[in-house]
Amino acid sequence: MDLRRVSIGLPGATAHESLRELAPRIEAAGFRGLWLNDTPGGDSLAGVEVAAAVTTTLALGTGVIPLDRRPASEIVARLDGLPVHRLTIGIGSGGPDQALARVAGAIDILRAHAPVLVGALGPKMRRLAAERAGGVLLNWLTPATAAAAVDDLRRDATGRPVRAVLYARTIVAPEALPALEAEAAGYQSSGSYAANFERLGIRAIDATIDGSAPGALVTRAGEYLESVDELVLRVVTGSTALGSYLRFIEAVVAA
């Protein structure tokens, strides 16, 4: 597994003290980057600022900032002082009302400041990303459905250089399986995600990585890396303690 194409994904609510410990270790281990999601209780850009201060080459990303809660103008205002040459802004529509128009407007504003990827479930949003953004941030897809989505992205880009980055919820220890199953169950019954699973004919748990068995992590990650440019291992552990995250990173490196 080529760690230069693999990144670590952490909750945006990860304690900043933990990020100061984790980011340099992720960089030193040879991972491509660190992605932080944005939630009501977790400011991804604040976390990026912390990680940027303790690293020098590690790529950084937000996956994704919902535009119905944080408009593009607010995001731009937060970029001052951040290493935009290392930063990718992942954005998502948030609510479904006028989602395409909201994302299109944000792309036009943000791409003048940093590379922009669009969190895209369906073909219309992926087409918008292919035509106007730097690529897509895919989520909750199996290797086969991810490959189909990337094929669509390349076709719709009509020669434009675009990136395909995929988030995959991942465990490396058996004791984390209940947490993975609980997260998958939540998405399985959640609005647009539920509709997308039904459309694709997959289950949420099928779109995760159980790397707890010997060799399983490398095999599954390899299946994703056949089609996507970058694989983000979204850390799922039984605890949010620093030690749990460190053990996850160590297990991936050892694999």
C-alpha distance (Angstrom), angle and dihedral (degrees) to the residues before:
residue distance angle dihedral
M1 . . .
D2 3.80 . .
L3 3.80 105.7 .
R4 3.80 89.1 -163.8
R5 3.83 85.7 75.8
V6 3.80 95.6 39.6
S7 3.80 126.8 82.0
I8 3.77 135.7 -176.6
G9 3.81 120.4 -119.0
L10 3.80 120.9 -156.7
P11 3.81 133.8 178.3
G12 3.77 114.1 -89.9
A13 3.78 87.3 -127.0
T14 3.82 92.4 63.1
A15 3.80 108.2 133.1
H16 3.78 112.0 -98.7
E17 3.79 90.0 -130.8
S18 3.80 88.0 59.6
L19 3.80 92.6 47.0
R20 3.80 90.2 54.6
E21 3.81 88.2 57.5
L22 3.79 97.7 39.0
A23 3.80 103.8 44.3
P24 3.84 96.5 61.4
R25 3.81 90.8 46.5
I26 3.80 91.5 50.3
E27 3.80 89.2 50.3
A28 3.81 94.1 46.5
A29 3.81 91.8 48.8
G30 3.80 90.4 60.3
F31 3.79 101.3 -111.0
R32 3.78 116.0 153.8
G33 3.77 96.3 -125.9
L34 3.77 155.0 -37.0
W35 3.80 122.9 -104.4
L36 3.79 125.0 -164.9
N37 3.79 122.6 -166.1
D38 3.79 121.9 -139.2
T39 3.80 119.7 -123.9
P40 3.81 135.3 160.4
G41 3.80 87.4 -97.1
G42 3.79 97.0 37.4
D43 3.81 126.0 59.3
S44 3.82 105.6 -156.4
L45 3.81 94.4 -165.4
A46 3.79 91.6 52.6
G47 3.79 88.3 52.6
V48 3.80 91.3 47.3
E49 3.79 89.4 53.8
V50 3.81 90.3 54.1
A51 3.81 93.2 47.3
A52 3.80 92.5 45.8
A53 3.81 91.5 55.4
V54 3.82 93.0 59.0
T55 3.84 99.9 40.0
T56 3.79 136.0 57.2
T57 3.82 108.9 -167.5
L58 3.81 105.9 16.7
A59 3.81 113.1 120.4
L60 3.80 112.9 -125.5
G61 3.78 131.1 -156.8
T62 3.78 145.6 171.5
G63 3.77 116.3 -133.6
V64 2.98 102.0 -147.6
I65 3.81 134.6 -21.1
P66 3.83 109.3 -165.5
L67 3.78 108.5 -131.4
D68 3.79 95.4 -151.7
R69 3.79 87.3 65.6
R70 3.81 101.6 31.9
P71 3.83 114.3 28.5
A72 3.78 122.3 -151.1
S73 3.80 93.4 -103.8
E74 3.80 90.5 58.6
I75 3.81 91.4 48.5
V76 3.82 91.7 51.4
A77 3.80 90.5 51.4
R78 3.81 89.3 55.8
L79 3.81 95.4 52.4
D80 3.78 96.0 75.5
G81 3.79 108.5 114.4
L82 3.80 95.5 12.2
P83 3.83 120.1 119.1
V84 3.81 96.2 -108.4
H85 3.83 90.2 178.8
R86 3.83 86.2 68.8
L87 3.79 97.7 34.8
T88 3.80 132.9 96.0
I89 3.79 118.6 -172.9
G90 3.78 112.5 -145.2
I91 3.79 112.7 -162.9
G92 3.78 134.4 -175.9
S93 3.77 133.9 -169.9
G94 3.79 95.8 -118.0
G95 3.80 103.4 -161.8
P96 3.81 121.2 33.8
D97 3.82 98.2 -121.6
Q98 3.84 109.7 109.0
A99 3.78 88.0 -19.0
L100 3.81 96.8 159.4
A101 3.80 93.9 49.3
R102 3.80 92.1 47.4
V103 3.79 92.9 50.8
A104 3.82 93.6 43.7
G105 3.80 91.3 53.6
A106 3.79 91.9 48.2
I107 3.81 92.7 50.0
D108 3.80 90.2 54.7
I109 3.80 91.0 52.8
L110 3.80 100.4 40.1
R111 3.79 103.0 42.0
A112 3.80 90.2 70.6
H113 3.81 88.0 63.5
A114 3.83 107.6 35.1
P115 3.81 141.0 -11.6
V116 3.81 110.8 -73.6
L117 3.80 128.6 -150.1
V118 3.79 122.9 -173.5
G119 3.78 123.7 -136.8
A120 3.78 99.4 -131.7
L121 3.79 130.1 179.6
G122 3.77 101.6 167.9
P123 3.81 136.0 44.8
K124 3.82 96.2 -105.0
M125 3.80 93.4 56.9
R126 3.80 91.1 43.2
R127 3.79 89.9 52.2
L128 3.80 90.5 51.9
A129 3.80 89.7 50.7
A130 3.80 91.3 48.6
E131 3.78 92.9 50.9
R132 3.81 101.5 40.6
A133 3.81 113.9 10.6
G134 3.78 135.1 59.5
G135 3.78 91.9 -100.6
V136 3.77 142.1 -72.4
L137 3.76 139.3 -58.6
L138 3.79 105.0 -145.2
N139 3.78 124.2 -159.8
W140 3.80 139.5 -176.1
L141 3.79 97.2 13.4
T142 3.79 131.8 134.5
P143 3.81 117.8 -127.3
A144 3.82 89.9 -99.7
T145 3.81 95.9 48.6
A146 3.81 90.1 43.2
A147 3.81 90.0 54.3
A148 3.81 90.6 51.5
A149 3.81 91.1 49.2
V150 3.80 91.7 50.2
D151 3.80 90.5 49.4
D152 3.81 88.4 54.6
L153 3.81 90.7 47.6
R154 3.80 93.4 52.8
R155 3.81 92.2 46.1
D156 3.79 94.0 49.1
A157 3.80 92.4 46.0
T158 3.84 89.1 63.4
G159 3.78 93.1 -154.2
R160 3.81 99.3 -33.8
P161 3.83 112.6 133.0
V162 3.80 106.5 -109.6
R163 3.80 133.8 168.0
A164 3.77 127.0 -133.0
V165 3.81 111.8 -154.7
L166 3.79 121.3 177.0
Y167 3.79 130.3 -160.2
A168 3.82 114.6 -149.9
R169 3.80 122.7 -177.9
T170 3.78 104.1 -127.2
I171 3.79 139.6 -171.1
V172 3.79 128.1 -171.5
A173 3.81 99.9 -175.9
P174 3.84 130.6 55.7
E175 3.80 92.8 -128.1
A176 3.81 89.5 65.2
L177 3.82 93.3 59.2
P178 3.86 95.1 92.7
A179 3.81 89.6 54.5
L180 3.81 91.1 49.5
E181 3.80 92.1 48.2
A182 3.82 91.6 48.2
E183 3.80 92.3 51.1
A184 3.79 91.8 47.0
A185 3.80 91.1 49.4
G186 3.78 90.9 52.4
Y187 3.79 92.9 53.5
Q188 3.80 92.3 41.6
S189 3.81 89.5 66.9
S190 3.81 98.5 34.1
G191 3.82 118.7 112.7
S192 3.79 113.8 -102.6
Y193 3.80 91.9 13.7
A194 3.80 91.5 56.6
A195 3.80 90.2 49.8
N196 3.79 91.3 49.2
F197 3.82 93.1 50.0
E198 3.79 89.3 51.6
R199 3.80 92.3 47.6
L200 3.80 91.8 50.5
G201 3.80 94.9 41.0
I202 3.80 94.9 -126.4
R203 3.79 137.6 116.7
A204 3.79 123.5 -123.5
I205 3.79 92.2 -119.3
D206 3.83 88.6 56.5
A207 3.81 87.9 62.4
T208 3.81 95.5 60.4
I209 3.79 136.4 82.9
D210 3.78 119.0 -118.8
G211 3.77 100.3 -168.8
S212 3.78 96.3 166.5
A213 3.83 95.6 106.2
P214 3.82 120.5 74.2
G215 3.80 110.5 -85.8
A216 3.81 94.1 2.1
L217 3.80 96.1 108.7
V218 3.80 95.2 52.1
T219 3.80 92.6 45.0
R220 3.79 95.7 49.1
A221 3.80 94.6 41.4
G222 3.78 89.0 50.7
E223 3.79 90.4 55.3
Y224 3.80 90.4 56.8
L225 3.80 94.2 42.9
E226 3.80 90.6 58.5
S227 3.81 87.8 77.6
V228 3.82 112.2 13.7
D229 3.80 125.8 71.5
E230 3.78 95.1 -139.9
L231 3.80 132.6 18.1
V232 3.79 118.1 -153.4
L233 3.79 112.2 -157.2
R234 3.80 100.6 -148.8
V235 3.78 101.7 -150.8
V236 3.80 116.5 -122.8
T237 3.80 116.1 -179.5
G238 3.75 135.9 157.6
S239 3.80 89.3 -110.3
T240 3.79 138.9 30.5
A241 3.80 91.4 -140.0
L242 3.79 117.1 127.5
G243 3.79 91.4 -116.5
S244 3.80 92.0 58.9
Y245 3.80 91.7 53.5
L246 3.81 92.1 46.6
R247 3.80 91.1 51.8
F248 3.80 89.8 50.0
I249 3.80 91.8 53.8
E250 3.79 92.1 45.8
A251 3.81 91.2 50.9
V252 3.81 92.3 51.7
V253 3.80 92.1 49.2
A254 3.81 91.1 47.6
A255 3.81 90.5 51.4
